[in-house]
Amino acid sequence: MFETEELLALRDTTRRFASEKIAPGYAARETDGVLDRQLLQEMGAMGLIAPELPEWAGGSGVDTLYSGVIIEEIAKADFNMGYAQILGSLEGQILARFAHRDVAEEWLPKLTAGEVIINVALTEPQGGSDAAALRLKMSRDGDDWILNGEKTSISMVDQSEATVVFARSGEGDQGGQGAKGVSALLVPMDLPGIRTTRFEDLGQHCIGRGSIFFDNVRVPGNLLLGEEGMAFRQVMQGFDFSRALIGLQCLGTARQSLDEAWAFVKERHAFGQPLSAFQGVSHKLAEFDTKVEAARLLCLNALWLKDHGRPHTTEAAMSKWWPPLLAYETIHGCLLMHGHAGYSRDLPFEQRLRDVLGLQIGDGTSQIMKTVIARSRVGRENVPY
């Protein structure tokens, strides 16, 4: 259903590029702590960043399934380079739908070309899962907005040229809590009054994560995204798309680990037989293989539903909580299959394990995703939290 000739051709092209150009530098980028901007621009030149955007925005106007195919192959080579593709699709769709046309025409071609990175700033120190409980303030001053406050746990915090910032532009409901009164701004990161810090994290070192501090930052009024006070109803809809891509990102890394494990147990011998002859080995890998393929189809189905204008919030939530967990379990199992060698940094499993772990937390925890699913089945009034 999903694999048309065009998608298969795209997969082959992306796979060759990822294998030849991206995979060799995976460990080096981990040490350097930054994404390779040259590689990002090469991805852009090949149309591998946000191809679903319209042509005026630098995209190809294709279905979102194309981005799903791309991120699988990129993540097989380097989980972290795949994150840049997710940001391109997520922020690209937000700007294409909600930015002023002149703003979108300025930023989107550079985004799809890999010349700029745009991240998203939603989480704050006092709340992560309660995403609507924002305290960052944006107040009017003439035609401009003034930002004051902090965002934290922001990916690509010190590598992005701009960020989509969610802030409270009104009092909201009952003392300023909840989604009402939350607006979104496209904020260039070189504006005066912006300061960033970077955390020391377990994984995803070349992506990086940290805090952004806004001290009387003046943002031009034309950088408002969507209607004032309506960001959660409008802009947040794009996160269903990115959740499906995150699932495929994690599964691409898991699939690469499985392929390597299958090859290893076929060649490695013990007690006069290949390791694959032992059912304790081959059956475990067969279980992982089955689950990874099932989870992959779940994510592709979410994208297919989006492409056909059908509801996909539930499927996106399923794609966000299960694949990151399954990827972690699969990579962990593949590491163990390699014995003492798998435990070393000479093989990529330990880095992959650390990298995928973060997405059991970021962009929506499993508990929040399961709540979304439960509400779709029995109603919000029956699953209030």
JOQUI-V955297 format. One record per backbone hydrogen bond with DSSP energy under -1.0 kcal/mol. CO is the residue of the C=O (numbers start at 1). NH is the residue of the N-H. E is the energy in kcal/mol with one decimal. If there is no record, write none. Layout:
BEGIN
co = <CO:CO>
nh = <NH:NH>
e = <E:E>
END
This chain:
BEGIN
co = <2:4:5:6:7:8:9:10:11:12:13:14:15:16:17:18:22:23:25:26:27:28:29:36:37:38:39:40:41:42:43:44:50:51:51:53:54:54:55:63:64:65:66:67:68:69:70:71:72:73:74:78:82:83:84:85:86:87:88:89:90:91:92:93:94:95:98:100:101:102:103:104:107:108:109:110:110:111:117:117:119:121:123:124:127:129:130:132:136:137:139:141:144:145:146:147:148:149:151:154:156:161:162:163:164:165:167:168:173:177:179:181:181:182:183:184:185:187:188:191:193:195:197:204:208:209:210:211:212:213:214:217:219:220:221:223:227:229:230:231:234:235:236:237:238:239:240:241:242:243:244:245:246:247:248:249:250:251:252:253:254:255:256:257:258:259:260:261:262:263:264:265:268:270:273:274:275:278:278:279:281:282:283:284:285:286:287:288:289:290:291:292:293:294:295:296:297:298:299:300:301:302:303:304:305:306:312:313:314:315:316:317:318:322:323:324:325:326:327:328:329:330:331:332:333:334:336:338:341:348:349:350:351:352:353:356:357:358:358:365:366:367:368:369:370:371:372:374:375:379>
nh = <4:8:9:10:11:12:13:14:15:16:17:18:19:20:21:23:25:26:29:30:31:32:33:40:41:42:43:44:45:46:48:47:53:60:62:61:57:59:58:66:68:69:70:71:72:73:74:75:76:77:78:82:86:87:88:89:90:91:92:93:94:95:96:97:98:99:226:104:105:106:107:108:111:112:113:115:116:114:161:162:164:166:152:127:124:131:133:134:168:148:146:144:141:219:139:217:137:214:212:210:159:189:119:187:121:185:183:138:177:173:182:169:170:231:167:225:165:163:191:194:215:213:211:208:156:199:154:197:151:195:149:147:145:223:224:186:230:181:234:236:237:238:239:240:242:243:244:245:246:247:248:249:250:251:252:253:254:255:256:257:258:259:260:261:262:263:264:265:266:267:268:276:275:273:270:277:278:281:282:283:285:286:287:288:289:290:291:292:293:294:295:296:297:298:299:300:301:302:303:304:305:306:307:308:310:309:316:317:318:319:320:321:322:326:327:328:329:330:331:332:333:334:335:336:337:338:339:341:344:352:353:354:355:356:357:359:360:361:362:369:370:371:372:373:374:375:376:378:379:382>
e = <-1.4:-2.5:-2.3:-2.3:-2.5:-2.2:-2.2:-2.8:-2.7:-2.1:-2.1:-3.0:-2.6:-2.6:-2.9:-2.9:-1.3:-1.8:-2.6:-1.3:-1.7:-2.7:-2.2:-1.9:-2.1:-1.9:-2.5:-2.1:-2.5:-1.3:-2.7:-1.5:-1.6:-2.1:-1.5:-2.6:-1.3:-2.1:-1.7:-1.4:-1.6:-2.3:-2.2:-2.6:-1.6:-1.6:-2.4:-2.5:-1.4:-1.1:-2.8:-1.3:-1.7:-2.4:-1.9:-2.1:-3.0:-2.4:-1.5:-2.2:-1.8:-2.7:-2.6:-1.8:-2.6:-1.8:-2.4:-2.7:-2.6:-1.1:-2.2:-2.5:-1.9:-2.7:-1.2:-2.4:-1.2:-1.4:-2.2:-1.4:-2.5:-2.2:-2.1:-1.5:-1.8:-2.1:-1.7:-2.0:-3.3:-1.9:-2.7:-1.8:-2.3:-3.3:-2.1:-2.1:-2.1:-3.1:-2.8:-1.5:-1.5:-2.3:-2.1:-3.1:-3.2:-2.3:-3.1:-2.0:-1.0:-1.1:-1.7:-2.7:-1.1:-2.6:-2.5:-2.9:-2.9:-1.9:-1.3:-1.2:-2.2:-3.4:-1.0:-2.5:-2.2:-3.5:-2.9:-2.0:-2.5:-2.0:-2.1:-2.5:-2.8:-2.0:-1.4:-2.5:-1.9:-1.2:-2.2:-1.8:-1.0:-1.7:-1.8:-1.3:-1.5:-2.1:-1.3:-1.7:-2.5:-1.9:-1.7:-2.5:-2.4:-2.2:-2.3:-1.5:-2.0:-3.0:-2.0:-1.8:-2.4:-2.6:-2.1:-2.1:-2.9:-1.9:-2.0:-2.7:-1.3:-1.5:-3.0:-2.2:-2.8:-1.5:-3.2:-2.1:-1.8:-1.9:-2.3:-1.8:-1.9:-2.2:-2.0:-2.1:-2.7:-2.2:-2.2:-2.7:-2.1:-2.1:-2.7:-2.2:-1.9:-1.7:-2.0:-2.5:-2.2:-1.6:-1.8:-2.6:-2.6:-1.9:-2.6:-1.4:-2.9:-1.8:-2.5:-2.2:-2.2:-2.0:-1.2:-1.9:-1.8:-3.0:-3.0:-1.9:-2.3:-2.7:-2.8:-2.4:-2.1:-2.4:-2.5:-2.0:-1.8:-1.0:-1.9:-1.0:-1.2:-2.4:-2.7:-1.9:-2.6:-2.6:-1.2:-1.3:-2.0:-1.4:-2.8:-2.3:-2.5:-1.8:-2.2:-2.1:-2.7:-2.6:-1.5:-2.4:-2.0:-1.2>
END
